[in-house]
Amino acid sequence: MAIQKVGVVGCGLMGSGIAQTCAAAGFTTVVREVSPAIVEKGIAGIEKNLARLVEKGTITSAVQSEIRGRLHGTTVLEDLKDCDLIVEAIIEQLPAKRELFSELDRLCPASTIFASNTSSLTITEIATSTKRPQRFVGLHFFNPVPVMKLVEVVRTIATDTDVYEEMVAFGAKLGKTAVRAHDSTGFIVNRLLVPYLLDAIRALEEGVGSIEDIDNSMKLGCGHPMGPLTLLDFVGLDTTYYISQIMFEEFHERRFASPPLLKRMVLAGWNGRKSGRGFYDYSDPKNPKANQL
Ligand SMILES: NC(=O)c1ccc[n+]([C@@H]2O[C@H](COP(=O)([O-])OP(=O)(O)OC[C@H]3O[C@@H](n4cnc5c(N)ncnc54)[C@H](O)[C@@H]3O)[C@@H](O)[C@H]2O)c1
């Protein structure tokens, strides 16, 4: 079955990027959010990205309007029921994802493929909220989705090989390099990345260096495009906090445990770039200033 219409649930940081990427690759795309204001905000962000691509000469304005024409926002879950594939990108909490997929399972025909963009939850545990675990995969994209070239395609012990291969091919159609991963918490990238990011917070807590010095060390000393604390602000501190809790629960190793500072920043609503404040203050987004912590 060829995928023609894609549903995306969640139009936050990741959902908006996934929706933009699917529409740009030629798929009719319907993206669902919980309120009209959030749908509008997400679609406005996509429109801004497309306008920037026209300004840079990456796409023509004709292509821009074609992509925009393939993209539809909604708050009604039923509007996704005739999609061939639904990609979920909502909050990183198991009960919310299971509730959403059991509802989608009731609405969609048996042929629809379901995918979760979860960073750290077990795909098997999300898939068992449906009657179609054989048509369920992980499609783990990276932020910003239109720019980052990787997608981890995750199979569980229940995933049909045909469905899995179709999803690997779908990743390639989006212009991504699809890597194959098994349903092990954190898959490949977060298994390696999360302990590094959490260690950067621990280094800050222990006074090893300042925010700028920790970031500059990894940028200039290791050639990383951005330092770990800047990257944490991009990923979202709330999302990182949920991920570390889930990974700690799975492995019971200190390297996956949330440092107290991360928890306190999340409690204070300092969730990084998306909330205007994290390790840096984004009042002037082009010139972030390190916070005093
Ligand atoms: N942030 C990253 O770098 C990153 C990278 C890869 C994967 N992920 C994963 O992607 C998912 C989303 O993360 P994010 O960073 O986009 O979070 P986000 O907070 O930016 O967006 C989540 C969105 O989901 C919406 N939402 C919640 N429940 C919903 C529902 N039932 N229906 C529709 N929308 C709903 C919220 O209103 C919010 O806008 C998480 O599972 C996360 O682990 C995040």
The ligand as an SDF file (V2000), in Angstrom:
LIG
                    3D

 44 48  0  0  0  0  0  0  0  0999 V2000
   12.2150   17.9540   21.3270 N   0  0  0  0  0  0  0  0  0  0  0  0
   12.9900   17.1210   20.6540 C   0  0  0  0  0  0  0  0  0  0  0  0
   14.1410   17.4400   20.2840 O   0  0  0  0  0  0  0  0  0  0  0  0
   12.4740   15.7520   20.2750 C   0  0  0  0  0  0  0  0  0  0  0  0
   13.2050   14.9820   19.3560 C   0  0  0  0  0  0  0  0  0  0  0  0
   12.7000   13.7460   18.9510 C   0  0  0  0  0  0  0  0  0  0  0  0
   11.5130   13.2800   19.4980 C   0  0  0  0  0  0  0  0  0  0  0  0
   10.8280   14.0460   20.4080 N   0  0  0  0  0  0  0  0  0  0  0  0
    9.5510   13.5140   20.9200 C   0  0  0  0  0  0  0  0  0  0  0  0
    8.4900   14.1400   20.2130 O   0  0  0  0  0  0  0  0  0  0  0  0
    7.3420   14.2560   21.0610 C   0  0  0  0  0  0  0  0  0  0  0  0
    6.8910   15.7030   21.1060 C   0  0  0  0  0  0  0  0  0  0  0  0
    7.9490   16.5080   21.6020 O   0  0  0  0  0  0  0  0  0  0  0  0
    8.0190   18.0870   21.3010 P   0  0  0  0  0  0  0  0  0  0  0  0
    9.4060   18.4910   21.6200 O   0  0  0  0  0  0  0  0  0  0  0  0
    7.4370   18.3900   19.9620 O   0  0  0  0  0  0  0  0  0  0  0  0
    7.0240   18.6280   22.4520 O   0  0  0  0  0  0  0  0  0  0  0  0
    6.1800   19.9930   22.4460 P   0  0  0  0  0  0  0  0  0  0  0  0
    5.8560   20.2380   23.8800 O   0  0  0  0  0  0  0  0  0  0  0  0
    6.8590   21.0620   21.6530 O   0  0  0  0  0  0  0  0  0  0  0  0
    4.8360   19.5970   21.6330 O   0  0  0  0  0  0  0  0  0  0  0  0
    3.9020   18.6500   22.0650 C   0  0  0  0  0  0  0  0  0  0  0  0
    2.5520   19.1050   21.5280 C   0  0  0  0  0  0  0  0  0  0  0  0
    1.6020   18.0490   21.6500 O   0  0  0  0  0  0  0  0  0  0  0  0
    0.3570   18.6490   21.8760 C   0  0  0  0  0  0  0  0  0  0  0  0
   -0.5590   17.6350   22.3840 N   0  0  0  0  0  0  0  0  0  0  0  0
   -0.6030   17.0590   23.6010 C   0  0  0  0  0  0  0  0  0  0  0  0
   -1.5900   16.1340   23.6280 N   0  0  0  0  0  0  0  0  0  0  0  0
   -2.1620   16.1150   22.3950 C   0  0  0  0  0  0  0  0  0  0  0  0
   -3.2080   15.3630   21.7820 C   0  0  0  0  0  0  0  0  0  0  0  0
   -3.8750   14.4180   22.4530 N   0  0  0  0  0  0  0  0  0  0  0  0
   -3.5110   15.6280   20.4860 N   0  0  0  0  0  0  0  0  0  0  0  0
   -2.8350   16.5630   19.7910 C   0  0  0  0  0  0  0  0  0  0  0  0
   -1.8250   17.3040   20.3140 N   0  0  0  0  0  0  0  0  0  0  0  0
   -1.4990   17.0710   21.5990 C   0  0  0  0  0  0  0  0  0  0  0  0
    0.6510   19.7880   22.8320 C   0  0  0  0  0  0  0  0  0  0  0  0
   -0.3940   20.7630   22.7830 O   0  0  0  0  0  0  0  0  0  0  0  0
    1.9750   20.3110   22.2810 C   0  0  0  0  0  0  0  0  0  0  0  0
    1.7860   21.3650   21.3600 O   0  0  0  0  0  0  0  0  0  0  0  0
    7.7410   13.6600   22.4050 C   0  0  0  0  0  0  0  0  0  0  0  0
    7.3640   12.3020   22.4260 O   0  0  0  0  0  0  0  0  0  0  0  0
    9.2520   13.7830   22.3830 C   0  0  0  0  0  0  0  0  0  0  0  0
    9.8940   12.8440   23.2060 O   0  0  0  0  0  0  0  0  0  0  0  0
   11.2700   15.2820   20.8040 C   0  0  0  0  0  0  0  0  0  0  0  0
  1  2  1  0
  2  3  2  0
  2  4  1  0
  4  5  1  0
  4 44  2  0
  5  6  2  0
  6  7  1  0
  7  8  2  0
  8  9  1  0
  8 44  1  0
  9 10  1  0
  9 42  1  0
 10 11  1  0
 11 12  1  0
 11 40  1  0
 12 13  1  0
 13 14  1  0
 14 15  2  0
 14 16  1  0
 14 17  1  0
 17 18  1  0
 18 19  2  0
 18 20  1  0
 18 21  1  0
 21 22  1  0
 22 23  1  0
 23 24  1  0
 23 38  1  0
 24 25  1  0
 25 26  1  0
 25 36  1  0
 26 27  1  0
 26 35  1  0
 27 28  2  0
 28 29  1  0
 29 30  1  0
 29 35  2  0
 30 31  1  0
 30 32  2  0
 32 33  1  0
 33 34  2  0
 34 35  1  0
 36 37  1  0
 36 38  1  0
 38 39  1  0
 40 41  1  0
 40 42  1  0
 42 43  1  0
M  CHG  2   8   1  16  -1
M  END
$$$$
